[in-house]
């Protein structure tokens, strides 16, 4: 939407502090001397980021998990979160899901605010973490010769979303409802990564973002990308684009082996005229979740960085 | 509202970390060793926290100022803010007001998120500051014999709100539209204060909160409370209750003079059976902004701490 691009451009003009990283990353990185903080804030809106009638416990889980995923992509250890919550009929379920998620990820609730709203509800969450490695990985450090790795499969969230939307029985929908931020993997990878981000918007678009920010071409091989065993073959192309998977996409120097389970899916080339190649050529059509033309409901973990 | 009290009780059970201060303060206080962070998050909702048709530049200013006021009450120096913004037709005005306010208070924008919403808009802001004095002042340190001080008058926001709502010409509405967080005063007072908070919800209710948290009685003299020169005499009682003034309310030992302009408005007594006395007796009727029975539109800077 034109208004969004305009607004983000206006915000970018205000974000001159180095900690803002020019709004070109998923997080703010605040150097306090002894400690480097990594901070992120994401919102979710009823009917936009969650399905009508969806269990509020899952909404709470996802609000926390998607923010923690941004910390994971920077190798940050979460210190705590603040919640901005709009009250509704399902408050107890939301609280139960938040409790579960805070326990699962070992993160304390530090504070926040509740409001009543006469209309559509929205919730926000701020996650604060401590960088475990400095410099904190960015999107812009990928170098020609690096290998491209991903920490897990893509496509399971897409399958879960479709099953939940259509009421399909017998499908595991947890990847969509209860994503897992890759915190341990991010901490292990941060000292080695030349660039890193989470693939919330889709593997191809997020790989293209690393390519563009780094001034290189990420050349991916589709056959090397891990997919869920249950994914029908005709959905493989969509799985590379759908997103909401919250795995980490990382580039490592060629002689560095990942310190955690990961899949090699491509190489970094010198700028070959496009930030992304797929199977030897720039891919055609939409690469993933496009903030200018969102395809209906999504749970994407978009930030100001991706609104241009 | 019953749902809110229940939800806040559920949140309190999750907020076991000492940094959360049991959700009994306006901020989280996170000890990082060399640095102590003070963090707050407040939301504002269309039609609840701002008047329909109000200039979005004023909404942006107030969203920032009310969050910074929470930092001021802890003597914290702001390090930066993250914005959660719902897009609308007045984005450019919002951006302009945010720019003005960030410049005025010398605070950088660090990041955030924008969303589109099909309905009522809400915005959130997270402010992060560095404590300039440890221990960080709380609500609970007032001691019998302390004096009670306020950094400025109450009632101007009430006058501004009424004029704005009614379209009254010739009235200065800035106190309502463009509140000033008392950052310098908070930093000067923090090393001396036995208790401190901002009086967002009304002088009487906030004084009662310090009394209750400290297990003492704050005995205020209404004649000593500074009021705007333009305030009609029959609105003086309302001015003590209306709130939205964002002055600091602070208790100091009797032998300590405030290091900044301030008005002595009462004494701290040993617990006299009520957390607040006004002119020698517990006041009757509503003390201020009551979260259980909000009186229509308000701009109050309420937090989880005040929802019981």
Interface residues (C-beta under 8 A of the other chain):
Chain A: X1 X3 X4 X6 X7 X8 X10 X11 X13 X14 X15 X16 X17 X19 X20 X21 X23 X27 X28 X30 X32 X33 X34 X35 X37 X39 X40 X41 X42 X43 X44 X45 X47 X48 X49 X79 X80 X82 X83 X84 X85 X86 X87 X88 X89 X91 X92 X94 X95 X98 X99 X102 X108 X109 X110 X111 X112 X113 X114 X115 X116 X117 X118 X119 X120 X122 X124 X126 X128 X130 X294 X302 X303 X304 X307
Chain B: X1 X3 X4 X6 X7 X8 X10 X11 X13 X14 X15 X16 X17 X19 X20 X21 X23 X27 X28 X30 X32 X33 X34 X35 X37 X39 X40 X41 X42 X43 X44 X45 X47 X48 X49 X79 X80 X82 X83 X84 X85 X86 X87 X88 X89 X91 X92 X94 X95 X98 X99 X102 X108 X109 X110 X111 X112 X113 X114 X115 X116 X117 X118 X119 X120 X122 X124 X126 X128 X130 X294 X302 X303 X304 X307
